[in-house]
Amino acid sequence: MGSSEGDVFVHILINSIHDKDLGVQIAAVTSLGNMRGDNVVQALRLAMSLDEVALIGAAAASLVRYAGPKAEAVLIDNLQSPSSVRILAAAAALGEMRSKRAVEPLRQCSNHPDELVRVAVTAVLEELLSTP
């Protein structure tokens, strides 16, 4: 696929995040994890901000596949979300990425009022700190 064809495909996927069908949204977000570009990271950031649990999870998994500092930054930013779902998805993804940059932001979440968040964040922290 040529560059302009790839750009068109990415544009279609990004637009599909706004589709009325959740399955289409999830498929688009999942596919974006295999693409590259700043617009991809911004689209995945948008997907993380929506109010659908499955979409948040798909976006976090796509950011893990995308990898790199920009994807990592989106996940770290989501640790500050008022949504426990976003924090849990971001923490799990950062753990999967083995993100050492996330250690301090995760520590800040370890006092979260939601017990599930505290337990999950503590588990991710322990894993990150126990691996070289």
N, C-alpha and C positions, 0 to 999 in steps of 0.2 A: 504494500500500500504506500503510495507516494505521500510526501509531506502534506500537500494541500488536502488530499483525501483523508489522511489521518486527522488533520485539523477539523474537517467537516464532521468526521465520526465523533471526535471528542465533543464538538459543539452539540451534536445530536444527543449524546449521552448526558451532557450537562443540562440540556433542556428537558430531558426525560425525568430529571429529579423532581420536576413540578407536575408530572403526570398525575392523573386522578387515581390510577391503579397502583397500589402499593407494590405489587409484583414487578411492574415496570420500573418503578423507582429503585427498588432493591437491585434489580438486574443492572440498571445503569450505574448505580454506585459501586457495585461489585466489579463491573467492567472497568470503571475509572481507575481502580487500584492498579491496573496493568498499563495505564497510560502515563505520560510524563507531561509536565508543563505547570507553570504557575496557576493557570486557569483551572487545572485539575485539582490542585491543592485547595484553591478557594472554593471549588464546587464541593469537595469533601468536607471542608469547614462548614459550608452551608448545610449539608446533609446532617452533620453532627448537631446542628442547632434546631433541627425540626423536632416535632413532638411525637415521633413514632419510634418505639423501642427497637423494632427490627431494623429500621433504617439507620438509627444511631449505631447499632452493632455492626451493620454492614459497612458503614463509613469508617468506623474504627478499624475493622479488619482490612479495608482497602488502604488505609493510611499505613498499616503495618507493611503491606506488600509494596506500597509506594516507597516507603523507607526514606531515610535522609533527614537532614535537619529541619526542613520546612514541614514535613509530615509530623515529625517529633514535636515541633513547636505548636501545631494545632492541637495535638493531644495534651500537651502540658497546659495550654490555655484552657482546655475543657476541665481540668482539675479544679478550676476556680468557678465552675458552673454551679448555679443553685440546684441543678438537677442531679439527684443521686444516680440516675441512670447514666447520664453523661460521664460523671466521675468514675463510675464503675467500669464503663466501656473504655474510657481513656486509660485508667490505671491498668486494666488487663492488657490493653494493647501496648502500653509502655513497658510492661513486664515482658511481653513477648518479644519486643524489640531489644530488650536488655539495655534500656536507656539509663545510662549513668547520670545524664543531665536531669532526669526526672526525680532523682533521689530527694532533693530538698523540697521541691513542690509536693511530692508524695508525703513527706514528713509533715508538711503543713496540713495535709488532709487527714492525718492520723487522729486528729481531735474532732473530726466531723461529728455533728449530732446524730447522724444516722449510723446505728451500730453495724449494719451490713457494710457500709462504706469503710468504717474503721477497720473491721476484720479483713476485708478484701485488700485495702491499702497496706495494712500491716503485713499481710502475706506476700504481696508484691515487693514491698521493701525488703523483707527478709530474704527473698529470692535474689533480688538485685545485689544486696550487700554480701551474700554468701558466694556469689560467682565473681571470679576475677575479671 
